[in-house]
Each structure stands twice: as structure tokens, then as C-alpha cells.
């Protein structure tokens, strides 16, 4: 899966459709104390999340990816891996493009 040797940090490969979330979460982490810039980035994230869910992606997976991008912790990475590996069709509609790309 990863060839860089940083498996202990919990890095995972995210689906292609989630790449539009990288930049806003990076700005949130970098801005630190500037609350107005962070709020602007959070509003951008909310718009992107709404667009992803409306386009048919699993809401639980979108939220897990956002949680992972917010802090890059191993626990949130394991949650994303669990949802990618074993989707639960009882909680939401199954969308094959969410898990194959």
C-alpha cells in the first residue's frame, strides 16, 4: 500500500474524489490562531462536504475522511480504512464509485 515506510503514522490512500478537501484542511491546520481565516476555510469545507454527499458519496465516509484530514491521527486513519474496506450497506445507500476510485 505505502512504500514510504511511515505506516506507524497511520497514513492512508484516500479516494480520488476527496482530493478537493486537502487544501481547505491544510489551510485550517496552518492558520493556527487567525480565527477569521479558519472560519473561511471551514465554510469552504462545509460546501464541499455537501456537494460530495449530494453527488452520492457515503456521508459516514465523507465525515471520516474530514476527521482524518483535520488531524492525521492513527485512530482516524484506522476508521477511514475500516469504512473503505468494509462498507455497511444498512446505514446508507451503497455507491460503488465511492469505494472503487
C-alpha positions as CSV (number, residue, x, y, z in Angstrom):
1,X,0.0,0.0,0.0
2,X,2.5,2.6,1.1
3,X,6.1,2.4,0.1
4,X,7.5,5.3,2.1
5,X,7.9,3.4,5.4
6,X,5.6,5.7,7.5
7,X,3.0,3.0,8.3
8,X,3.2,3.8,12.1
9,X,1.8,7.3,11.4
10,X,-1.5,6.0,10.1
11,X,-1.2,7.4,6.6
12,X,-3.8,6.0,4.2
13,X,-4.6,6.5,0.5
14,X,-7.8,8.4,0.1
15,X,-10.3,8.1,-2.8
16,X,-9.7,10.4,-5.7
17,X,-13.0,12.3,-5.1
18,X,-11.7,13.5,-1.7
19,X,-8.8,15.5,-3.1
20,X,-10.7,18.7,-3.1
21,X,-10.7,18.6,0.7
22,X,-6.9,18.6,1.0
23,X,-6.3,22.4,0.5
24,X,-9.0,23.7,2.9
25,X,-7.9,21.4,5.7
26,X,-4.3,22.3,5.1
27,X,-5.2,26.0,5.5
28,X,-7.1,25.2,8.7
29,X,-4.0,23.5,10.2
30,X,-1.6,26.2,9.1
31,X,-3.6,29.3,10.0
32,X,-3.5,28.4,13.7
33,X,-4.6,31.4,15.6
34,X,-6.2,33.5,12.8
35,X,-9.8,32.7,13.5
36,X,-11.3,34.6,10.6
37,X,-9.2,32.6,8.0
38,X,-10.0,29.4,9.7
39,X,-13.8,30.1,9.6
40,X,-13.5,30.9,5.9
41,X,-11.8,27.5,5.4
42,X,-14.4,25.7,7.5
43,X,-17.2,27.3,5.4
44,X,-15.4,26.1,2.3
45,X,-15.2,22.6,3.7
46,X,-18.9,22.5,4.5
47,X,-19.8,23.4,0.9
48,X,-17.5,20.7,-0.4
49,X,-18.9,18.1,2.0
50,X,-22.5,19.0,1.0
51,X,-21.6,18.7,-2.7
52,X,-20.0,15.3,-2.1
53,X,-22.9,13.9,-0.2
54,X,-25.4,15.3,-2.7
55,X,-23.4,13.7,-5.5
56,X,-24.0,10.2,-3.9
57,X,-21.0,9.6,-1.7
58,X,-21.4,7.9,1.6
59,X,-21.9,10.5,4.4
60,X,-20.1,8.4,7.0
61,X,-17.1,8.1,4.7
62,X,-17.0,11.8,3.9
63,X,-17.1,12.6,7.6
64,X,-14.4,10.1,8.4
65,X,-12.1,11.5,5.7
66,X,-12.7,15.0,7.0
67,X,-11.8,13.9,10.5
68,X,-8.6,12.3,9.2
69,X,-7.6,15.3,7.2
70,X,-8.2,17.6,10.2
71,X,-5.5,15.9,12.4
72,X,-3.8,12.9,10.6
73,X,-4.1,10.7,13.7
74,X,-3.7,7.0,13.5
75,X,-7.1,6.4,15.1
76,X,-8.9,8.4,12.5
77,X,-6.9,6.7,9.8
78,X,-8.0,3.3,11.0
79,X,-11.6,4.5,10.9
80,X,-11.2,5.5,7.3
81,X,-9.5,2.2,6.4
82,X,-12.4,0.3,8.1
83,X,-15.0,2.2,6.1
84,X,-13.1,1.8,2.8
85,X,-12.6,-1.9,3.4
86,X,-16.0,-2.9,4.8
87,X,-18.8,-0.5,3.9
88,X,-22.1,-1.1,5.7
89,X,-24.9,-1.0,3.2
90,X,-27.5,-1.0,6.0
91,X,-26.6,2.6,7.1
92,X,-26.6,4.2,3.7
93,X,-27.1,3.6,0.1
94,X,-24.2,1.7,-1.5
95,X,-22.4,3.7,-4.1
96,X,-19.8,1.6,-6.0
97,X,-17.9,4.6,-7.3
98,X,-17.2,5.7,-3.7
99,X,-15.2,2.6,-3.0
100,X,-13.6,1.8,-6.3
101,X,-12.0,5.2,-7.1
